[in-house]
Amino acid sequence: MDVSSLFKASVKAVNLRNRDLGTPAAESQPRRARSKSTFCVKAHAVVMQISKLREFLLENRKAYLNFSNYLSAAPHMTDAERDEIDLGAQRIMSTCSQLVKDLKREIAASTEITQQNIEHREIMLLLIEDYLKNVCKIYSEQKAMRVKKAMEMRRISRLQANQPSATKRSVLNAVDSVDDNDTKNGSNESSPMKIQEINGDVNTMTYEEELSAEDIQMFESENEQLYNELNTMTEEVKQIESKVVHIAELQEIFTEKVLDQDKDLDRLMTTVVGSTENVKEANEQIRQAIQRNAGLRVWILFFLLVISFSLLFLDWYNP
């Protein structure tokens, strides 16, 4: 049931009544800023560091993943800068994780705050851990894409290094075959073939017709070999891509497991602290029980001595 209109009417009626009675309305005093606890200050600092890391990674994402550098307008960076970004991101993530652990220990060791505040702080730390996991996921994806691109570029460079040698061999064989044919036909400089070669208008089909069957067979075998090598390299690149993606997934799972282990370690530490306190209380109770038993033995011994002296006195007094 909505009673907002009724509440507003009641407030207006009270203000009118106070105005008629001449009672000044209570002036709203500015609220004093509440002093934040050290826990809130530390948690805010951790969140700010994680936010700055996330903004930095997203701002430099295009330059970090731009490996071609063909477009001058697109942002790009060197491998040294990428390594520096990786090192800084890993250092910030480890620092934030350590700070979250310290805050958990502080919560476990605090005894001056209420149970409601403890639960509130634990929920805050859970949200901070989820935020840190998301930032770690962004970094892991970028790192996996960088490794994938690096492997592709390495394979392509190897392919380009092997291809010119085969092309060079083919050209040399073709030149040798043309020289042999020219030697057989005579060294007449005014032949149509020579004139076309000088003018640069050599027809490709005419050039291929002058090749021998052995040269054509050799070219076909070399082309087939290059094609097979290219297919093999393509399959290897695809396998490496799948492996890199799988490694990135495993790294993400590993990060989550590490954070879960941190939670388990913190819980274990809290349990150990509680067990230590229980052991101390048990030792104190055992000490008190020993003291009580010692006092009881003293009273029993005193009672026996008194009874013994009383019997001796009565025996002496009544012969």
C-alpha positions as CSV (number, residue, x, y, z in Angstrom):
1,M,0.0,0.0,0.0
2,D,1.5,3.4,-1.1
3,V,1.2,6.0,1.7
4,S,3.5,8.6,0.2
5,S,0.7,11.0,-0.4
6,L,-0.6,10.6,3.1
7,F,3.0,11.2,4.5
8,K,3.4,14.3,2.4
9,A,0.0,15.7,3.6
10,S,1.0,15.0,7.2
11,V,4.3,16.8,6.8
12,K,2.6,19.8,5.2
13,A,0.0,19.9,8.0
14,V,2.7,19.8,10.7
15,N,4.6,22.7,8.9
16,L,1.4,24.8,8.7
17,R,0.7,24.2,12.4
18,N,4.2,25.2,13.4
19,R,4.0,28.3,11.2
20,D,0.7,29.3,12.9
21,L,2.1,28.7,16.3
22,G,5.3,30.6,15.5
23,T,7.6,27.7,16.0
24,P,10.6,28.1,13.7
25,A,11.2,25.2,11.5
26,A,14.3,23.1,12.2
27,E,17.0,24.2,9.9
28,S,18.7,21.5,8.1
29,Q,22.3,21.3,9.4
30,P,25.0,20.0,7.1
31,R,26.0,16.5,7.9
32,R,29.5,16.0,9.1
33,A,31.6,13.8,7.0
34,R,32.0,10.4,8.7
35,S,35.5,9.3,9.1
36,K,36.2,6.2,7.0
37,S,37.7,3.2,8.6
38,T,41.1,1.9,7.6
39,F,39.5,-1.2,6.1
40,C,37.4,0.9,3.8
41,V,40.4,3.1,2.8
42,K,42.4,0.0,1.9
43,A,39.6,-1.7,0.0
44,H,39.0,1.5,-2.0
45,A,42.7,1.7,-2.8
46,V,42.6,-1.9,-4.1
47,V,39.5,-1.2,-6.2
48,M,41.2,1.9,-7.7
49,Q,44.3,-0.1,-8.6
50,I,42.2,-2.8,-10.3
51,S,40.1,-0.2,-12.2
52,K,43.2,1.6,-13.4
53,L,44.7,-1.7,-14.6
54,R,41.5,-2.5,-16.4
55,E,41.3,0.9,-18.1
56,F,45.0,0.7,-19.1
57,L,44.5,-2.8,-20.6
58,L,41.4,-1.7,-22.6
59,E,43.0,1.6,-23.8
60,N,46.1,-0.2,-25.1
61,R,44.3,-3.3,-26.4
62,K,44.4,-2.2,-30.1
63,A,48.1,-1.3,-29.9
64,Y,48.9,-4.5,-28.0
65,L,47.2,-6.7,-30.6
66,N,48.4,-4.8,-33.6
67,F,51.2,-7.0,-34.9
68,S,51.2,-5.9,-38.6
69,N,52.2,-2.2,-38.2
70,Y,51.2,-1.7,-41.9
71,L,48.7,1.1,-41.2
72,S,50.4,4.2,-39.9
73,A,47.2,5.6,-38.4
74,A,46.6,2.5,-36.3
75,P,48.3,2.5,-32.8
76,H,51.1,0.0,-32.4
77,M,53.8,-0.9,-29.9
78,T,57.0,-2.9,-29.8
79,D,57.6,-6.3,-28.2
80,A,59.6,-4.7,-25.4
81,E,56.6,-2.5,-24.6
82,R,54.3,-5.5,-24.6
83,D,56.7,-7.3,-22.3
84,E,56.7,-4.3,-20.0
85,I,52.9,-4.2,-20.0
86,D,52.7,-8.0,-19.2
87,L,55.2,-7.6,-16.3
88,G,53.4,-4.6,-14.9
89,A,50.0,-6.2,-15.1
90,Q,51.2,-9.4,-13.4
91,R,52.8,-7.3,-10.7
92,I,49.7,-5.3,-10.1
93,M,47.5,-8.4,-10.0
94,S,49.7,-10.2,-7.5
95,T,49.8,-7.1,-5.3
96,C,46.1,-6.7,-5.3
97,S,45.7,-10.4,-4.5
98,Q,48.1,-10.0,-1.6
99,L,46.2,-6.9,-0.4
100,V,42.9,-8.9,-0.5
101,K,44.5,-11.6,1.6
102,D,45.7,-9.1,4.2
103,L,42.2,-7.6,4.4
104,K,40.8,-11.1,5.0
105,R,43.3,-11.7,7.8
106,E,42.4,-8.3,9.3
107,I,38.7,-9.3,9.3
108,A,39.5,-12.6,10.9
109,A,41.7,-11.0,13.6
110,S,39.3,-8.1,14.4
111,T,37.2,-8.4,17.5
112,E,35.9,-4.8,18.0
113,I,33.3,-4.8,15.1
114,T,29.9,-6.5,15.1
115,Q,29.0,-9.6,13.2
116,Q,27.0,-7.6,10.7
117,N,30.0,-5.5,9.8
118,I,32.1,-8.6,9.4
119,E,29.6,-10.1,7.0
120,H,29.5,-6.8,5.1
121,R,33.2,-6.7,4.7
122,E,33.4,-10.3,3.6
123,I,30.9,-9.6,0.9
124,M,32.9,-6.5,-0.2
125,L,36.0,-8.7,-0.5
126,L,34.1,-11.3,-2.5
127,L,33.0,-8.5,-5.0
128,I,36.6,-7.3,-5.2
129,E,37.8,-10.8,-5.9
130,D,35.2,-11.2,-8.7
131,Y,36.3,-7.8,-10.2
132,L,40.0,-9.0,-10.0
133,K,39.1,-12.2,-11.8
134,N,37.4,-10.3,-14.6
135,V,40.5,-8.2,-15.1
136,C,42.7,-11.3,-15.0
137,K,40.5,-12.8,-17.7
138,I,40.9,-9.7,-19.9
139,Y,44.7,-9.9,-19.5
140,S,44.7,-13.7,-20.1
141,E,42.8,-13.3,-23.4
142,Q,45.2,-10.6,-24.6
143,K,48.2,-12.7,-23.7
144,A,46.7,-15.7,-25.5
145,M,46.1,-13.7,-28.6
146,R,49.6,-12.4,-28.5
147,V,51.1,-15.9,-28.2
148,K,48.9,-17.1,-31.0
149,K,49.9,-14.2,-33.3
150,A,53.5,-14.7,-32.5
151,M,53.4,-18.4,-33.4
152,E,51.6,-17.5,-36.7
153,M,54.2,-14.9,-37.6
154,R,57.0,-17.4,-36.8
155,R,55.5,-20.0,-39.0
156,I,55.0,-17.5,-41.9
157,S,58.6,-16.2,-41.6
158,R,59.9,-19.8,-41.8
159,L,57.7,-20.4,-44.8
160,Q,59.0,-17.2,-46.5
161,A,62.5,-18.2,-45.7
162,N,62.1,-21.6,-47.4
163,Q,60.1,-20.4,-50.4
164,P,62.7,-18.1,-52.0
165,S,65.3,-20.9,-52.2
166,A,63.0,-23.1,-54.1
167,T,61.9,-20.3,-56.4
168,K,65.6,-19.4,-57.0
169,R,66.4,-23.0,-58.0
170,S,63.4,-23.0,-60.4
171,V,64.6,-19.7,-62.0
172,L,68.1,-20.9,-62.4
173,N,67.0,-24.2,-64.0
174,A,64.8,-22.2,-66.4
175,V,67.6,-19.9,-67.3
176,D,70.0,-22.8,-67.9
177,S,67.4,-24.5,-70.2
178,V,66.9,-21.3,-72.2
179,D,70.7,-20.9,-72.6
180,D,71.0,-24.5,-73.8
181,N,68.2,-23.9,-76.4
182,D,69.9,-20.7,-77.5
183,T,73.2,-22.4,-77.9
184,K,71.6,-25.1,-80.0
185,N,69.8,-22.7,-82.3
186,G,72.8,-20.5,-82.7
187,S,73.9,-17.2,-81.3
188,N,72.3,-14.9,-83.8
189,E,71.5,-11.6,-82.1
190,S,68.9,-10.7,-84.7
191,S,66.6,-13.7,-84.0
192,P,63.0,-13.0,-83.0
193,M,63.5,-14.6,-79.6
194,K,66.4,-12.3,-78.8
195,I,64.6,-9.2,-80.1
196,Q,61.6,-10.0,-77.9
197,E,63.8,-10.5,-74.9
198,I,65.5,-7.2,-75.5
199,N,62.2,-5.4,-75.8
200,G,60.8,-7.1,-72.7
201,D,57.7,-8.5,-74.5
202,V,58.4,-12.2,-74.1
203,N,55.3,-14.3,-74.1
204,T,54.8,-16.7,-71.2
205,M,53.3,-19.4,-73.3
206,T,56.2,-19.3,-75.8
207,Y,58.7,-19.4,-72.9
208,E,57.0,-22.5,-71.5
209,E,56.9,-24.2,-74.9
210,E,60.7,-24.0,-75.1
211,L,61.1,-25.8,-71.7
212,S,62.0,-29.5,-71.9
213,A,59.8,-32.2,-70.4
214,E,62.4,-32.9,-67.7
215,D,62.3,-29.2,-66.6
216,I,58.5,-29.2,-66.5
217,Q,58.4,-32.4,-64.5
218,M,61.0,-31.0,-62.1
219,F,58.9,-27.8,-61.7
220,E,55.7,-29.9,-61.1
221,S,57.5,-31.9,-58.4
222,E,58.9,-28.8,-56.7
223,N,55.4,-27.2,-56.8
224,E,53.9,-30.3,-55.4
225,Q,56.5,-30.4,-52.6
226,L,55.9,-26.8,-51.8
227,Y,52.2,-27.3,-51.7
228,N,52.6,-30.3,-49.4
229,E,54.9,-28.3,-47.1
230,L,52.4,-25.4,-47.1
231,N,49.5,-27.7,-46.2
232,T,51.6,-29.3,-43.4
233,M,52.6,-25.9,-42.0
234,T,48.9,-24.8,-42.2
235,E,47.9,-27.9,-40.2
236,E,50.6,-27.3,-37.7
237,V,49.6,-23.7,-37.3
238,K,46.0,-24.8,-36.7
239,Q,47.1,-27.3,-34.1
240,I,49.2,-24.7,-32.4
241,E,46.3,-22.2,-32.4
242,S,44.1,-24.8,-30.7
243,K,46.8,-25.6,-28.2
244,V,47.3,-21.9,-27.5
245,V,43.6,-21.4,-26.9
246,H,43.5,-24.4,-24.7
247,I,46.6,-23.1,-22.8
248,A,44.7,-19.8,-22.3
249,E,41.7,-21.6,-20.9
250,L,43.9,-23.7,-18.6
251,Q,45.6,-20.5,-17.4
252,E,42.2,-18.9,-16.6
253,I,41.2,-22.0,-14.8
254,F,44.5,-22.1,-13.0
255,T,44.0,-18.4,-11.9
256,E,40.5,-19.2,-10.6
257,K,41.9,-22.3,-8.7
258,V,44.7,-20.2,-7.2
259,L,42.1,-17.6,-5.9
260,D,40.0,-20.5,-4.6
261,Q,43.1,-21.9,-2.8
262,D,43.7,-18.5,-1.3
263,K,40.2,-18.6,0.1
264,D,40.8,-22.1,1.5
265,L,44.1,-21.0,3.0
266,D,42.4,-18.0,4.6
267,R,39.7,-20.2,6.0
268,L,42.3,-22.7,7.2
269,M,44.2,-19.9,8.9
270,T,41.1,-18.7,10.6
271,T,40.4,-22.2,11.8
272,V,44.0,-22.6,13.1
273,V,43.7,-19.3,15.0
274,G,40.4,-20.5,16.5
275,S,42.0,-23.8,17.4
276,T,44.9,-22.0,19.0
277,E,42.5,-20.0,21.1
278,N,40.6,-23.1,22.1
279,V,43.9,-24.8,23.1
280,K,44.9,-21.8,25.2
281,E,41.5,-21.9,27.0
282,A,41.8,-25.7,27.5
283,N,45.3,-25.2,29.0
284,E,44.0,-22.5,31.3
285,Q,41.1,-24.7,32.5
286,I,43.5,-27.6,33.1
287,R,45.8,-25.3,35.1
288,Q,42.8,-24.2,37.2
289,A,41.7,-27.8,37.7
290,I,45.2,-28.8,38.8
291,Q,45.2,-25.9,41.3
292,R,41.8,-27.0,42.6
293,N,43.0,-30.5,43.0
294,A,46.1,-29.4,44.8
295,G,44.1,-27.3,47.2
296,L,41.8,-30.2,47.9
297,R,44.7,-32.5,48.7
298,V,46.1,-29.8,51.1
299,W,42.8,-29.6,53.0
300,I,42.5,-33.4,53.2
301,L,46.0,-33.7,54.6
302,F,45.3,-30.9,57.1
303,F,42.1,-32.7,58.1
304,L,44.0,-36.0,58.7
305,L,46.7,-34.3,60.7
306,V,44.1,-32.5,62.9
307,I,42.3,-35.8,63.5
308,S,45.6,-37.6,64.2
309,F,46.7,-35.0,66.8
310,S,43.2,-35.0,68.3
311,L,43.3,-38.8,68.8
312,L,46.8,-38.6,70.3
313,F,45.7,-35.8,72.6
314,L,42.6,-37.7,73.8
315,D,44.7,-40.8,74.4
316,W,47.1,-38.8,76.5
317,Y,44.4,-37.0,78.3
318,N,42.4,-40.1,79.2
319,P,44.9,-42.7,80.3
